[in-house]
C-alpha cells in the first residue's frame, strides 16, 4: 500500500512539473527563429529559457489580474455613496 502511494505521489509531481506541449512547441519555434537549431548544443537551454519566460509572464499576468480584482475603494461607503 505504501509503495502505491509513493508511486502515485511521484506521478502527480512529475505531471505538475511538465511544460504544456503548446508552450514547448512555441519555445522550439522561437529558438529556430533566432537561428538555434535542434543540432546546436544550446538548443536545450534555449527552449528551456523561452518556456520559462512564457510561464513567468503568465504568472505575472495572473498576479496583476488578481490585484485588479480587489474590491472597489471602500471610502465611498463612508461618504454615504453606495
BAROSE-768779 format. One record per atom (N, C-alpha, C, O): residue in one letter; atom name; x, y, z. Coordinates in pm, 1 decimal, m for minus. Example, Ala and Ser with C-alpha at 12.3 -4.5 7.8 and 13.67 -1.06 7.14 Angstrom:
# BAROSE-768779
residuo:A | atomo:N | c1:1319.0 | c2:m569.0 | c3:780.0
residuo:A | atomo:CA | c1:1230.0 | c2:m450.0 | c3:780.0
residuo:A | atomo:C | c1:1320.0 | c2:m330.0 | c3:780.0
residuo:A | atomo:O | c1:1423.6 | c2:m331.9 | c3:846.5
residuo:S | atomo:N | c1:1285.0 | c2:m225.0 | c3:708.0
residuo:S | atomo:CA | c1:1367.0 | c2:m106.0 | c3:714.0
residuo:S | atomo:C | c1:1290.0 | c2:3.0 | c3:787.0
residuo:S | atomo:O | c1:1340.9 | c2:113.8 | c3:803.9
END
This chain:
# BAROSE-768779
residuo:X | atomo:N | c1:82.6 | c2:m119.2 | c3:0.0
residuo:X | atomo:CA | c1:0.0 | c2:0.0 | c3:0.0
residuo:X | atomo:C | c1:87.0 | c2:125.5 | c3:0.0
residuo:X | atomo:O | c1:58.4 | c2:222.7 | c3:m69.9
residuo:X | atomo:N | c1:191.8 | c2:121.5 | c3:78.3
residuo:X | atomo:CA | c1:280.8 | c2:237.1 | c3:87.5
residuo:X | atomo:C | c1:348.6 | c2:265.6 | c3:m46.7
residuo:X | atomo:O | c1:364.2 | c2:381.2 | c3:m85.9
residuo:X | atomo:N | c1:388.8 | c2:159.0 | c3:m116.4
residuo:X | atomo:CA | c1:454.5 | c2:176.2 | c3:m246.0
residuo:X | atomo:C | c1:361.0 | c2:237.8 | c3:m349.3
residuo:X | atomo:O | c1:403.3 | c2:320.7 | c3:m429.9
residuo:X | atomo:N | c1:234.7 | c2:198.0 | c3:m347.5
residuo:X | atomo:CA | c1:137.2 | c2:255.6 | c3:m440.1
residuo:X | atomo:C | c1:121.2 | c2:404.6 | c3:m413.3
residuo:X | atomo:O | c1:113.3 | c2:484.3 | c3:m506.8
residuo:X | atomo:N | c1:116.5 | c2:442.0 | c3:m287.2
residuo:X | atomo:CA | c1:104.7 | c2:583.8 | c3:m251.4
residuo:X | atomo:C | c1:225.6 | c2:663.1 | c3:m300.6
residuo:X | atomo:O | c1:210.3 | c2:773.5 | c3:m352.7
residuo:X | atomo:N | c1:344.4 | c2:607.6 | c3:m284.4
residuo:X | atomo:CA | c1:466.8 | c2:676.1 | c3:m327.8
residuo:X | atomo:C | c1:468.8 | c2:690.5 | c3:m479.4
residuo:X | atomo:O | c1:505.3 | c2:796.2 | c3:m530.8
residuo:X | atomo:N | c1:430.2 | c2:585.7 | c3:m551.5
residuo:X | atomo:CA | c1:426.6 | c2:591.9 | c3:m698.1
residuo:X | atomo:C | c1:323.5 | c2:694.6 | c3:m744.1
residuo:X | atomo:O | c1:350.1 | c2:771.4 | c3:m836.5
residuo:X | atomo:N | c1:209.0 | c2:696.8 | c3:m682.2
residuo:X | atomo:CA | c1:105.2 | c2:793.5 | c3:m717.7
residuo:X | atomo:C | c1:148.8 | c2:936.6 | c3:m692.0
residuo:X | atomo:O | c1:125.5 | c2:1024.9 | c3:m774.6
residuo:X | atomo:N | c1:211.5 | c2:959.6 | c3:m578.6
residuo:X | atomo:CA | c1:259.0 | c2:1093.4 | c3:m544.5
residuo:X | atomo:C | c1:369.0 | c2:1138.8 | c3:m640.2
residuo:X | atomo:O | c1:373.6 | c2:1255.3 | c3:m679.9
residuo:X | atomo:N | c1:456.6 | c2:1046.9 | c3:m676.6
residuo:X | atomo:CA | c1:563.1 | c2:1078.7 | c3:m771.6
residuo:X | atomo:C | c1:504.5 | c2:1112.1 | c3:m908.3
residuo:X | atomo:O | c1:551.4 | c2:1204.7 | c3:m974.5
residuo:X | atomo:N | c1:403.9 | c2:1039.0 | c3:m951.0
residuo:X | atomo:CA | c1:339.5 | c2:1066.0 | c3:m1080.0
residuo:X | atomo:C | c1:275.3 | c2:1204.0 | c3:m1082.2
residuo:X | atomo:O | c1:286.0 | c2:1276.9 | c3:m1180.8
residuo:X | atomo:N | c1:209.2 | c2:1238.9 | c3:m973.8
residuo:X | atomo:CA | c1:147.8 | c2:1371.8 | c3:m966.1
residuo:X | atomo:C | c1:252.8 | c2:1482.3 | c3:m968.7
residuo:X | atomo:O | c1:232.3 | c2:1586.4 | c3:m1031.1
residuo:X | atomo:N | c1:363.1 | c2:1460.4 | c3:m902.3
residuo:X | atomo:CA | c1:469.7 | c2:1560.2 | c3:m900.9
residuo:X | atomo:C | c1:528.6 | c2:1579.7 | c3:m1039.7
residuo:X | atomo:O | c1:556.0 | c2:1692.6 | c3:m1080.4
residuo:X | atomo:N | c1:548.2 | c2:1471.1 | c3:m1112.2
residuo:X | atomo:CA | c1:601.6 | c2:1481.9 | c3:m1247.7
residuo:X | atomo:C | c1:504.4 | c2:1551.8 | c3:m1341.2
residuo:X | atomo:O | c1:546.7 | c2:1629.1 | c3:m1427.2
residuo:X | atomo:N | c1:377.2 | c2:1526.7 | c3:m1326.5
residuo:X | atomo:CA | c1:277.1 | c2:1594.6 | c3:m1410.6
residuo:X | atomo:C | c1:272.7 | c2:1743.6 | c3:m1379.6
residuo:X | atomo:O | c1:251.4 | c2:1824.7 | c3:m1469.8
residuo:X | atomo:N | c1:292.1 | c2:1780.2 | c3:m1255.1
residuo:X | atomo:CA | c1:290.6 | c2:1920.4 | c3:m1216.9
residuo:X | atomo:C | c1:409.3 | c2:1997.1 | c3:m1270.9
residuo:X | atomo:O | c1:400.1 | c2:2118.0 | c3:m1292.3
residuo:X | atomo:N | c1:520.9 | c2:1928.9 | c3:m1293.6
residuo:X | atomo:CA | c1:640.7 | c2:1994.5 | c3:m1343.2
residuo:X | atomo:C | c1:645.7 | c2:2002.4 | c3:m1494.9
residuo:X | atomo:O | c1:727.0 | c2:2076.2 | c3:m1550.5
residuo:X | atomo:N | c1:561.4 | c2:1928.6 | c3:m1561.0
residuo:X | atomo:CA | c1:567.6 | c2:1921.0 | c3:m1706.8
residuo:X | atomo:C | c1:524.1 | c2:2053.0 | c3:m1770.1
residuo:X | atomo:O | c1:430.3 | c2:2118.1 | c3:m1724.2
residuo:X | atomo:N | c1:594.0 | c2:2090.0 | c3:m1875.0
residuo:X | atomo:CA | c1:558.7 | c2:2208.6 | c3:m1952.1
residuo:X | atomo:C | c1:455.4 | c2:2167.9 | c3:m2056.0
residuo:X | atomo:O | c1:473.8 | c2:2066.7 | c3:m2123.5
residuo:X | atomo:N | c1:346.6 | c2:2244.1 | c3:m2070.9
residuo:X | atomo:CA | c1:247.0 | c2:2209.9 | c3:m2172.3
residuo:X | atomo:C | c1:310.7 | c2:2200.8 | c3:m2311.7
residuo:X | atomo:O | c1:404.7 | c2:2273.7 | c3:m2343.6
residuo:X | atomo:N | c1:257.5 | c2:2110.4 | c3:m2392.9
residuo:X | atomo:CA | c1:313.3 | c2:2087.4 | c3:m2526.1
residuo:X | atomo:C | c1:308.8 | c2:2213.6 | c3:m2612.1
residuo:X | atomo:O | c1:402.0 | c2:2238.7 | c3:m2688.5
residuo:X | atomo:N | c1:203.7 | c2:2292.6 | c3:m2601.3
residuo:X | atomo:CA | c1:194.8 | c2:2413.5 | c3:m2683.2
residuo:X | atomo:C | c1:305.1 | c2:2512.7 | c3:m2647.0
residuo:X | atomo:O | c1:359.3 | c2:2580.2 | c3:m2734.4
residuo:X | atomo:N | c1:338.0 | c2:2521.3 | c3:m2518.4
residuo:X | atomo:CA | c1:445.8 | c2:2610.5 | c3:m2474.4
residuo:X | atomo:C | c1:579.6 | c2:2558.6 | c3:m2525.8
residuo:X | atomo:O | c1:664.7 | c2:2636.2 | c3:m2569.1
residuo:X | atomo:N | c1:597.4 | c2:2427.5 | c3:m2520.6
residuo:X | atomo:CA | c1:721.9 | c2:2367.2 | c3:m2568.3
residuo:X | atomo:C | c1:738.1 | c2:2388.4 | c3:m2719.2
residuo:X | atomo:O | c1:847.5 | c2:2420.3 | c3:m2765.9
residuo:X | atomo:N | c1:631.2 | c2:2371.1 | c3:m2794.3
residuo:X | atomo:CA | c1:637.5 | c2:2392.5 | c3:m2940.1
residuo:X | atomo:C | c1:670.1 | c2:2537.8 | c3:m2971.8
residuo:X | atomo:O | c1:748.5 | c2:2565.2 | c3:m3062.7
residuo:X | atomo:N | c1:610.9 | c2:2630.9 | c3:m2898.3
residuo:X | atomo:CA | c1:639.1 | c2:2772.2 | c3:m2921.4
residuo:X | atomo:C | c1:783.2 | c2:2805.1 | c3:m2886.4
residuo:X | atomo:O | c1:846.4 | c2:2885.0 | c3:m2955.4
residuo:X | atomo:N | c1:836.1 | c2:2745.6 | c3:m2781.2
residuo:X | atomo:CA | c1:975.8 | c2:2767.0 | c3:m2743.1
residuo:X | atomo:C | c1:1069.1 | c2:2715.4 | c3:m2852.2
residuo:X | atomo:O | c1:1168.7 | c2:2780.2 | c3:m2884.7
residuo:X | atomo:N | c1:1037.9 | c2:2600.4 | c3:m2908.2
residuo:X | atomo:CA | c1:1118.6 | c2:2545.4 | c3:m3017.6
residuo:X | atomo:C | c1:1114.4 | c2:2638.4 | c3:m3137.9
residuo:X | atomo:O | c1:1217.3 | c2:2664.9 | c3:m3200.2
residuo:X | atomo:N | c1:995.5 | c2:2688.0 | c3:m3170.6
residuo:X | atomo:CA | c1:982.8 | c2:2779.4 | c3:m3284.4
residuo:X | atomo:C | c1:1061.1 | c2:2908.6 | c3:m3259.7
residuo:X | atomo:O | c1:1123.7 | c2:2960.9 | c3:m3351.9
residuo:X | atomo:N | c1:1058.3 | c2:2960.4 | c3:m3137.4
residuo:X | atomo:CA | c1:1133.1 | c2:3082.2 | c3:m3105.1
residuo:X | atomo:C | c1:1283.1 | c2:3060.7 | c3:m3119.3
residuo:X | atomo:O | c1:1354.1 | c2:3146.9 | c3:m3171.0
residuo:X | atomo:N | c1:1331.4 | c2:2945.0 | c3:m3073.1
residuo:X | atomo:CA | c1:1474.7 | c2:2916.5 | c3:m3085.0
residuo:X | atomo:C | c1:1515.7 | c2:2903.8 | c3:m3231.2
residuo:X | atomo:O | c1:1620.7 | c2:2954.0 | c3:m3271.3
residuo:X | atomo:N | c1:1434.2 | c2:2837.7 | c3:m3309.4
residuo:X | atomo:CA | c1:1465.3 | c2:2824.1 | c3:m3451.0
residuo:X | atomo:C | c1:1458.7 | c2:2958.4 | c3:m3521.7
residuo:X | atomo:O | c1:1532.7 | c2:2981.5 | c3:m3617.3
residuo:X | atomo:N | c1:1371.1 | c2:3047.4 | c3:m3476.0
residuo:X | atomo:CA | c1:1360.0 | c2:3179.7 | c3:m3536.6
residuo:X | atomo:C | c1:1484.9 | c2:3264.1 | c3:m3514.2
residuo:X | atomo:O | c1:1517.6 | c2:3349.5 | c3:m3596.7
residuo:X | atomo:N | c1:1554.8 | c2:3241.1 | c3:m3403.5
residuo:X | atomo:CA | c1:1677.8 | c2:3317.3 | c3:m3377.0
residuo:X | atomo:C | c1:1802.2 | c2:3243.8 | c3:m3425.8
residuo:X | atomo:O | c1:1914.4 | c2:3288.4 | c3:m3401.9
residuo:X | atomo:N | c1:1782.2 | c2:3130.1 | c3:m3494.6
residuo:X | atomo:CA | c1:1894.4 | c2:3062.0 | c3:m3556.1
residuo:X | atomo:C | c1:1954.9 | c2:2948.7 | c3:m3476.2
residuo:X | atomo:O | c1:2064.6 | c2:2903.0 | c3:m3508.2
residuo:X | atomo:N | c1:1886.7 | c2:2902.1 | c3:m3373.2
residuo:X | atomo:CA | c1:1937.2 | c2:2789.2 | c3:m3294.5
residuo:X | atomo:C | c1:1856.3 | c2:2666.1 | c3:m3333.9
residuo:X | atomo:O | c1:1737.1 | c2:2657.6 | c3:m3304.3
residuo:X | atomo:N | c1:1920.4 | c2:2571.8 | c3:m3400.0
residuo:X | atomo:CA | c1:1851.4 | c2:2451.2 | c3:m3445.6
residuo:X | atomo:C | c1:1866.9 | c2:2339.6 | c3:m3343.4
residuo:X | atomo:O | c1:1940.3 | c2:2352.8 | c3:m3245.4
residuo:X | atomo:N | c1:1796.7 | c2:2229.9 | c3:m3367.8
residuo:X | atomo:CA | c1:1799.1 | c2:2117.7 | c3:m3274.4
residuo:X | atomo:C | c1:1936.3 | c2:2052.3 | c3:m3264.9
residuo:X | atomo:O | c1:1964.3 | c2:1981.9 | c3:m3167.8
residuo:X | atomo:N | c1:2021.5 | c2:2074.1 | c3:m3363.3
residuo:X | atomo:CA | c1:2155.4 | c2:2013.6 | c3:m3359.3
residuo:X | atomo:C | c1:2255.7 | c2:2097.8 | c3:m3280.2
residuo:X | atomo:O | c1:2365.4 | c2:2050.5 | c3:m3250.2
residuo:X | atomo:N | c1:2219.8 | c2:2221.4 | c3:m3246.1
residuo:X | atomo:CA | c1:2309.2 | c2:2307.7 | c3:m3168.6
residuo:X | atomo:C | c1:2311.7 | c2:2264.6 | c3:m3022.3
residuo:X | atomo:O | c1:2210.4 | c2:2220.4 | c3:m2968.2
residuo:X | atomo:N | c1:2428.9 | c2:2277.8 | c3:m2958.0
residuo:X | atomo:CA | c1:2436.3 | c2:2239.9 | c3:m2815.9
residuo:X | atomo:C | c1:2355.6 | c2:2332.8 | c3:m2724.8
residuo:X | atomo:O | c1:2322.0 | c2:2294.1 | c3:m2612.8
residuo:X | atomo:N | c1:2324.5 | c2:2452.2 | c3:m2769.6
residuo:X | atomo:CA | c1:2248.7 | c2:2547.6 | c3:m2688.1
residuo:X | atomo:C | c1:2097.5 | c2:2528.5 | c3:m2700.9
residuo:X | atomo:O | c1:2020.9 | c2:2599.8 | c3:m2636.0
residuo:X | atomo:N | c1:2053.9 | c2:2434.4 | c3:m2782.7
residuo:X | atomo:CA | c1:1911.4 | c2:2419.8 | c3:m2810.8
residuo:X | atomo:C | c1:1830.1 | c2:2390.7 | c3:m2684.8
residuo:X | atomo:O | c1:1725.8 | c2:2452.6 | c3:m2663.4
residuo:X | atomo:N | c1:1875.5 | c2:2298.8 | c3:m2602.3
residuo:X | atomo:CA | c1:1801.7 | c2:2263.9 | c3:m2480.3
residuo:X | atomo:C | c1:1791.5 | c2:2383.8 | c3:m2386.3
residuo:X | atomo:O | c1:1686.5 | c2:2407.7 | c3:m2326.8
residuo:X | atomo:N | c1:1899.8 | c2:2458.3 | c3:m2373.3
residuo:X | atomo:CA | c1:1898.1 | c2:2577.2 | c3:m2287.6
residuo:X | atomo:C | c1:1804.3 | c2:2683.2 | c3:m2343.9
residuo:X | atomo:O | c1:1731.6 | c2:2749.1 | c3:m2269.5
residuo:X | atomo:N | c1:1806.7 | c2:2698.7 | c3:m2475.0
residuo:X | atomo:CA | c1:1721.2 | c2:2798.6 | c3:m2539.5
residuo:X | atomo:C | c1:1573.2 | c2:2766.1 | c3:m2520.2
residuo:X | atomo:O | c1:1494.9 | c2:2853.2 | c3:m2482.4
residuo:X | atomo:N | c1:1534.5 | c2:2641.0 | c3:m2546.0
residuo:X | atomo:CA | c1:1393.7 | c2:2604.4 | c3:m2530.5
residuo:X | atomo:C | c1:1349.9 | c2:2616.4 | c3:m2384.5
residuo:X | atomo:O | c1:1237.6 | c2:2658.1 | c3:m2356.2
residuo:X | atomo:N | c1:1438.2 | c2:2579.9 | c3:m2292.8
residuo:X | atomo:CA | c1:1405.5 | c2:2593.1 | c3:m2150.7
residuo:X | atomo:C | c1:1384.0 | c2:2739.7 | c3:m2114.3
residuo:X | atomo:O | c1:1289.9 | c2:2773.2 | c3:m2042.3
residuo:X | atomo:N | c1:1471.2 | c2:2826.6 | c3:m2164.0
residuo:X | atomo:CA | c1:1460.7 | c2:2969.8 | c3:m2132.1
residuo:X | atomo:C | c1:1332.0 | c2:3029.7 | c3:m2187.5
residuo:X | atomo:O | c1:1264.1 | c2:3105.2 | c3:m2117.9
residuo:X | atomo:N | c1:1298.0 | c2:2996.9 | c3:m2311.6
residuo:X | atomo:CA | c1:1174.6 | c2:3050.4 | c3:m2369.9
residuo:X | atomo:C | c1:1050.5 | c2:2996.0 | c3:m2299.6
residuo:X | atomo:O | c1:954.8 | c2:3070.1 | c3:m2277.3
residuo:X | atomo:N | c1:1051.2 | c2:2868.2 | c3:m2264.8
residuo:X | atomo:CA | c1:936.7 | c2:2810.1 | c3:m2194.9
residuo:X | atomo:C | c1:921.0 | c2:2873.0 | c3:m2056.8
residuo:X | atomo:O | c1:809.3 | c2:2905.9 | c3:m2016.8
residuo:X | atomo:N | c1:1030.2 | c2:2890.0 | c3:m1983.7
residuo:X | atomo:CA | c1:1025.1 | c2:2953.1 | c3:m1851.1
residuo:X | atomo:C | c1:978.9 | c2:3097.6 | c3:m1860.6
residuo:X | atomo:O | c1:900.1 | c2:3143.1 | c3:m1777.7
residuo:X | atomo:N | c1:1026.5 | c2:3169.1 | c3:m1959.7
residuo:X | atomo:CA | c1:985.6 | c2:3308.9 | c3:m1976.9
residuo:X | atomo:C | c1:834.9 | c2:3317.9 | c3:m2000.7
residuo:X | atomo:O | c1:767.7 | c2:3405.1 | c3:m1945.8
residuo:X | atomo:N | c1:783.3 | c2:3227.9 | c3:m2082.3
residuo:X | atomo:CA | c1:639.2 | c2:3227.9 | c3:m2108.6
residuo:X | atomo:C | c1:560.7 | c2:3200.3 | c3:m1979.7
residuo:X | atomo:O | c1:463.5 | c2:3269.8 | c3:m1949.8
residuo:X | atomo:N | c1:603.1 | c2:3099.3 | c3:m1904.3
residuo:X | atomo:CA | c1:532.3 | c2:3065.1 | c3:m1780.8
residuo:X | atomo:C | c1:543.5 | c2:3176.2 | c3:m1676.6
residuo:X | atomo:O | c1:447.9 | c2:3201.8 | c3:m1603.3
residuo:X | atomo:N | c1:658.2 | c2:3241.9 | c3:m1669.2
residuo:X | atomo:CA | c1:673.4 | c2:3353.6 | c3:m1575.7
residuo:X | atomo:C | c1:585.0 | c2:3471.4 | c3:m1615.5
residuo:X | atomo:O | c1:528.9 | c2:3538.8 | c3:m1529.1
residuo:X | atomo:N | c1:572.4 | c2:3496.5 | c3:m1745.0
residuo:X | atomo:CA | c1:483.6 | c2:3603.5 | c3:m1791.4
residuo:X | atomo:C | c1:338.9 | c2:3572.5 | c3:m1757.8
residuo:X | atomo:O | c1:263.6 | c2:3661.6 | c3:m1718.7
residuo:X | atomo:N | c1:299.2 | c2:3445.6 | c3:m1772.9
residuo:X | atomo:CA | c1:162.6 | c2:3406.9 | c3:m1735.3
residuo:X | atomo:C | c1:139.3 | c2:3424.4 | c3:m1586.8
residuo:X | atomo:O | c1:33.0 | c2:3470.2 | c3:m1544.9
residuo:X | atomo:N | c1:238.9 | c2:3387.9 | c3:m1506.8
residuo:X | atomo:CA | c1:227.5 | c2:3402.4 | c3:m1362.5
residuo:X | atomo:C | c1:215.4 | c2:3549.6 | c3:m1323.4
residuo:X | atomo:O | c1:133.7 | c2:3584.9 | c3:m1238.4
residuo:X | atomo:N | c1:296.4 | c2:3634.8 | c3:m1385.0
residuo:X | atomo:CA | c1:291.0 | c2:3777.0 | c3:m1355.4
residuo:X | atomo:C | c1:157.5 | c2:3837.7 | c3:m1396.9
residuo:X | atomo:O | c1:101.9 | c2:3921.4 | c3:m1325.8
residuo:X | atomo:N | c1:106.7 | c2:3795.4 | c3:m1511.5
residuo:X | atomo:CA | c1:m23.2 | c2:3844.4 | c3:m1557.2
residuo:X | atomo:C | c1:m133.1 | c2:3801.9 | c3:m1461.1
residuo:X | atomo:O | c1:m221.2 | c2:3881.4 | c3:m1428.3
residuo:X | atomo:N | c1:m128.6 | c2:3678.1 | c3:m1416.0
residuo:X | atomo:CA | c1:m228.6 | c2:3630.3 | c3:m1320.3
residuo:X | atomo:C | c1:m221.3 | c2:3708.6 | c3:m1189.6
residuo:X | atomo:O | c1:m324.0 | c2:3740.0 | c3:m1129.3
residuo:X | atomo:N | c1:m100.8 | c2:3739.6 | c3:m1147.0
residuo:X | atomo:CA | c1:m82.5 | c2:3816.3 | c3:m1023.8
residuo:X | atomo:C | c1:m143.0 | c2:3955.4 | c3:m1038.4
residuo:X | atomo:O | c1:m214.4 | c2:4001.8 | c3:m949.5
residuo:X | atomo:N | c1:m114.8 | c2:4022.0 | c3:m1150.3
residuo:X | atomo:CA | c1:m168.5 | c2:4156.3 | c3:m1170.4
residuo:X | atomo:C | c1:m320.3 | c2:4153.3 | c3:m1187.0
residuo:X | atomo:O | c1:m389.2 | c2:4244.8 | c3:m1142.1
residuo:X | atomo:N | c1:m372.4 | c2:4049.6 | c3:m1250.8
residuo:X | atomo:CA | c1:m517.3 | c2:4035.6 | c3:m1262.6
residuo:X | atomo:C | c1:m580.6 | c2:4016.9 | c3:m1125.4
residuo:X | atomo:O | c1:m689.0 | c2:4069.0 | c3:m1099.3
residuo:X | atomo:N | c1:m513.8 | c2:3943.2 | c3:m1038.2
residuo:X | atomo:CA | c1:m566.4 | c2:3923.1 | c3:m903.5
residuo:X | atomo:C | c1:m565.2 | c2:4053.6 | c3:m824.8
residuo:X | atomo:O | c1:m655.9 | c2:4078.9 | c3:m745.4
residuo:X | atomo:N | c1:m464.2 | c2:4135.9 | c3:m845.8
residuo:X | atomo:CA | c1:m460.6 | c2:4265.7 | c3:m776.9
residuo:X | atomo:C | c1:m571.6 | c2:4357.3 | c3:m826.3
residuo:X | atomo:O | c1:m630.1 | c2:4432.2 | c3:m748.1
residuo:X | atomo:N | c1:m600.6 | c2:4351.5 | c3:m955.6
residuo:X | atomo:CA | c1:m706.5 | c2:4435.7 | c3:m1012.2
residuo:X | atomo:C | c1:m845.7 | c2:4389.2 | c3:m970.8
residuo:X | atomo:O | c1:m942.2 | c2:4465.1 | c3:m979.9
residuo:X | atomo:N | c1:m856.0 | c2:4266.0 | c3:m925.7
residuo:X | atomo:CA | c1:m985.7 | c2:4212.5 | c3:m886.6
residuo:X | atomo:C | c1:m1023.7 | c2:4253.0 | c3:m744.5
residuo:X | atomo:O | c1:m1127.7 | c2:4210.5 | c3:m694.1
residuo:X | atomo:N | c1:m942.1 | c2:4333.5 | c3:m679.9
residuo:X | atomo:CA | c1:m971.5 | c2:4377.9 | c3:m543.0
residuo:X | atomo:C | c1:m1100.5 | c2:4459.6 | c3:m542.6
residuo:X | atomo:O | c1:m1133.9 | c2:4524.0 | c3:m642.1
residuo:X | atomo:N | c1:m1171.9 | c2:4457.0 | c3:m432.3
residuo:X | atomo:CA | c1:m1297.1 | c2:4533.2 | c3:m425.8
residuo:X | atomo:C | c1:m1271.0 | c2:4682.6 | c3:m444.1
residuo:X | atomo:O | c1:m1161.6 | c2:4730.8 | c3:m415.0
residuo:X | atomo:N | c1:m1370.5 | c2:4754.8 | c3:m491.8
residuo:X | atomo:CA | c1:m1352.6 | c2:4898.7 | c3:m512.5
residuo:X | atomo:C | c1:m1322.0 | c2:4969.9 | c3:m381.2
residuo:X | atomo:O | c1:m1337.7 | c2:4913.2 | c3:m273.1
residuo:X | atomo:N | c1:m1279.7 | c2:5090.7 | c3:m392.0
residuo:X | atomo:CA | c1:m1241.3 | c2:5171.1 | c3:m276.4
residuo:X | atomo:C | c1:m1356.4 | c2:5177.4 | c3:m176.6
residuo:X | atomo:O | c1:m1467.9 | c2:5216.1 | c3:m211.6
residuo:X | atomo:N | c1:m1329.2 | c2:5139.9 | c3:m55.0
residuo:X | atomo:CA | c1:m1433.3 | c2:5138.2 | c3:47.6
residuo:X | atomo:C | c1:m1463.4 | c2:5278.0 | c3:102.3
residuo:X | atomo:O | c1:m1558.4 | c2:5295.7 | c3:178.5
residuo:X | atomo:N | c1:m1384.3 | c2:5375.3 | c3:64.2
residuo:X | atomo:CA | c1:m1407.2 | c2:5511.1 | c3:111.9
residuo:X | atomo:C | c1:m1544.8 | c2:5561.9 | c3:68.7
residuo:X | atomo:O | c1:m1605.7 | c2:5642.3 | c3:139.2
residuo:X | atomo:N | c1:m1593.6 | c2:5516.2 | c3:m45.1
residuo:X | atomo:CA | c1:m1724.6 | c2:5561.9 | c3:m91.9
residuo:X | atomo:C | c1:m1834.6 | c2:5523.2 | c3:4.9
residuo:X | atomo:O | c1:m1933.2 | c2:5595.8 | c3:18.0
residuo:X | atomo:N | c1:m1820.2 | c2:5409.8 | c3:73.4
residuo:X | atomo:CA | c1:m1921.2 | c2:5369.3 | c3:171.6
residuo:X | atomo:C | c1:m1923.4 | c2:5465.0 | c3:289.3
residuo:X | atomo:O | c1:m2028.4 | c2:5488.4 | c3:349.1
residuo:X | atomo:N | c1:m1809.1 | c2:5519.5 | c3:322.2
residuo:X | atomo:CA | c1:m1803.1 | c2:5612.9 | c3:433.7
residuo:X | atomo:C | c1:m1858.0 | c2:5749.3 | c3:394.5
residuo:X | atomo:O | c1:m1902.1 | c2:5824.9 | c3:481.0
residuo:X | atomo:N | c1:m1856.1 | c2:5781.5 | c3:267.1
residuo:X | atomo:CA | c1:m1907.4 | c2:5909.9 | c3:222.0
residuo:X | atomo:C | c1:m2059.1 | c2:5906.3 | c3:202.0
residuo:X | atomo:O | c1:m2119.5 | c2:6009.3 | c3:172.0
residuo:X | atomo:N | c1:m2120.8 | c2:5790.4 | c3:217.9
residuo:X | atomo:CA | c1:m2263.0 | c2:5780.6 | c3:202.4
residuo:X | atomo:C | c1:m2304.5 | c2:5750.4 | c3:59.8
residuo:X | atomo:O | c1:m2424.1 | c2:5749.1 | c3:30.8
residuo:X | atomo:N | c1:m2211.7 | c2:5726.3 | c3:m29.2
residuo:X | atomo:CA | c1:m2243.7 | c2:5691.7 | c3:m167.4
residuo:X | atomo:C | c1:m2237.3 | c2:5540.5 | c3:m181.6
residuo:X | atomo:O | c1:m2135.5 | c2:5478.5 | c3:m150.8
residuo:X | atomo:N | c1:m2343.3 | c2:5483.7 | c3:m227.1
residuo:X | atomo:CA | c1:m2344.8 | c2:5337.6 | c3:m241.5
residuo:X | atomo:C | c1:m2349.7 | c2:5300.4 | c3:m383.0
residuo:X | atomo:O | c1:m2351.6 | c2:5181.7 | c3:m415.5
END
